[in-house]
């Protein structure tokens, strides 16, 4: 175990225990503040587990990664941590990850787009992206973000989210990554949710276990060069993103491209998402 342990936590809202639809977490929702408090509590439980597992914890960075990154309540977070918030960011959900971190945590994550009975399934942009393949395999936010961290040698230690996400995690990362099921999917906007206190207790215990076995964890990476295929939601988005150098428009909504590594792939993906959002917001 490192003499001084630095941990990185990436938070997303869809996978936390008490949320079943985007309607609940919109800025004008009457339930937003309550859910922000519960979300912050889930992150805090993870931080407590990290601190309990290691005598010499260094930096703990929490990356608020839902929408514009303005969700977690910094005054309610455990003392001594950093919060990355706001937008835009070059590496969005894992902004600031580098080789100085020892372990990665994904809290409140969701399954990739197209997953049956998964809560609010999507892959980076529900308004722009229909699906994503890397080297012939469908991937979502969990795999992509873990690969960005893996580029820097940082392994994934724990993931929390609904039961369909956890099935995805076990398929991609195996048994060494700790998992916490926060709810059980019924449909895209319906779930059987666990009590937040039970989820928080398990998050603390699983974070503790993840840190204790950090030396056994291996970074997740994509084989290079990366051969990517991406399908956008509608033809208008295709018309706009076709302007990006290096993209080949295979069909009206389907593109292929190759990048030298995960970081370059990530930046192209983020550009496609941003252009797609611009197109659907301003050109329709």
N, C-alpha and C positions, 0 to 999 in steps of 0.2 A: 504493500500500500504506500502511495506517495507520502513523503514526510509532511508535505503541505498540500492539501487537496483543494482544487478549484473546480467548481461545479457550474454547469450551464443548464438553465431551465427554460424551455420554450412552452408558452401557454397558448392554448386555443380554447374558444368558448364552447364549441358545439359538443365536445365530449365530456363536459363536467356533469355531475350527477343530477342536477335539478332542471336541466334544460331539455325541452323536446322540440322546439321550433325557433326559427329566426325571429318570429313575431315577438317573442318574449324578451329578446335582447336588442331590439331596435332602440334608438336614442329616445323616442317618445313613449316607450313602454313603461307602464306603471310598475312593472316587476323588475326593471333593469337594476335599480340600486340594490335591491335585495339579492339579486343574482350576482352582482359584482362583489358583494360581501362574501357570498358563499364561494365564489371562484377564488377570491383572495385567500380564503381559509384553506382551500384545497392546495394552493401553492405553499402556504405556510406549513401545512402538514408535511409536505415533501421536504421543505427546508429543515424542519425539526428532525426528521429522520436522518438527513445528511449530517447535521451537527452532532446528533447522538452517536453516529457511527464512527466519527473520526475526531481525534483530539485536536488536530491542527488544521482546521478548515480555513482556507484562504479566501479567495473571492467567490461569491455566489452571485451570478448574474441571472436575472429573470427577464426574459424577452417577451413582452406582451405582443402577441402575434395574431390577434383576431381583428379583422377589418383594419381600421387606421391605427390600431395599437393603443387605444385609450380606454381600457377596460378595468384593469386592476387598480386597487386603491392603495397607493404607495404608503399612506399613513397607517394602514392596517397590516402592512407586510412586516415580517420579522426584522428586527434591527440588524444593521450591518450588511445588508444586501444592496445590489445595484438593480435598478429597473430601467430597461430599455423600452421606450414608448414612442409613439408618434410615427409619422410617415412623411415622405418616402424613405426607403432604406434599400441599399443595393442587395442585401441578403435577408431582407424581410424577417422571416420566422426564425432565422438563426443569425441575425445580425450581430457581428462581433465575435463569433466563434473563431477560435484559433488554437494553435498547438499548446498554449498555456493552460488549457482546460483539461481535466482528467476524466470527466464523465458527463454524460448528457441525459436530460430527463425531458420527456414530452408529456405534458399534463393537459387533459381536456381535449385530446385529439379525436379525429373521426376517420372513418373508413374512406377508401378511394371511391371515386365516382362510379356509379353502376352497381354498387353492392346492395343486394337485396336485404331489406329489414335493417338497414344501417341508418342512424340518425343523421339527417342533413348531409348525406354523402356528397362529396365533390372533391376536385383535385385542383387546388389553388384558386380557381375562379369559377363559381357556378354559373356566372353570366357569360363566360368566354370559352371555357375548356370543356369539351365533351369527354375526352380521355387522353391519356399519355402513356406511351410505351418507351422504355429504355432498354436497348439491346434485346428487343423482342418480347419483353415482359411488361405487363401493365403495372404502373406504379402510382402511388398517391403521395400526399404530403409527408407522411411518415418516412417512406423510403427515400424520397428526394432529400429531405432535411437531414436524415441520418447520413446520407452519402456526402453531403456538404461537410458535415462534422468529420466524417471518416476521411475526407481529403486532408484534414488537418491532424489526423491520427486520434480523434476523440471518439470513444465508443459510446453506444447507446446503452443506458443502464435500466431505464424504466419507462413504460408507456401506460397512460390511463385513458380510458374512453369506453365506448359501448362494446358489447360482446362481439359484434361483427368486426370491429377494428382489432380486437384482441386475437381473433382467429387469423386475421391478416398478418399481425405482428409475429405470431408463432410460426407462420409459414415462411416469412422472409428472414427472421432473425434467430429462430430456434429458442431453446429452453433457457438459455443463459440470461436473456433480457427479462426482467421482472415486469409483471403486468397487474393492473387493477381494473376490474370491470366496474364501471360506474352506473350502468343501466343496461337493460336488455331491450333490444329493438323489436318493435311491433310493426312499424311502418316508418316511412321517412320522417314523419312528424309525430310519432307516438311511441312511448316507451314505458317499460316497467322500471321505475327509478329506485335505486337503493337510497337509504336514508343518508343525507350528507355526513352525519357524524360517523357512520360506519365506514363510508368511503375515506374520510379523512384519517381515521385510525389505521386503515389498511395502507393508505399512501405513506404514512409515517413509517410503518413497519417494513414495507417493501422498499422504500428509499434507503432505509437502514441496511437491508440485505444487499441491495445493489452496490452500495459503497463498500461493504465488507468484501465483496468479490470483484472489486474493480480490476485487479490484476489479471483476472481470467477473461475479462471482456475483450472482444476484438472489434476494431473499427469496421464499419460496413462501407464498402466502396462499390462503385460501378466499374466494370472493365472498360479500359480506355483503348482507343478513342470511343466516345459515346455516340451510338447510333440511335437517334430519337425519331419517334413518329408521334404526331400530335394532331388531334381532330378538334376543330373549333365548333362552337354551338351553331353558328349560322354563316351563310355565304358572305354577308356583309363584313364580318370579322375577317374572313378569308381574303376579301378584296383589300383590306387594310394591311394585314400582316404580311401579305405577299411582297410588300416593299422591303422587308427585312433581308439584307444580304445573307446568302447562304441557305435560305429556305427554298425548298422545292415544293411547288404546289402539285401534289400527286392527283388529287381530286378537288372538287369544289371546296370541301371543308377539311381536307386532310393534307398534312404537310410532313415532309421528312427533312432532317438536317443532321449533320455530324459536328461534334465539338471535340476539342482536344482533351477536356477534362470536365469534372462536375461543376466547377465554378463558372466556366463559360456556358455550359448548358443551363445553369440556374439563371444567369443573366438574360439569356435568350428567352427562357420561359417567362420571366417577369416582364420582359418587354412585350411579349405576345399578350399577356394578361392585361397590361396597362393599355395597350392599343385597342384591345378588344373592348375594354370598359369604356374607353373614349368613343369608340364607334357606336356602341349600343346606347350610350347616354346622349351623344350630340349629333349623330347622323341618322337618327330614326324619328 
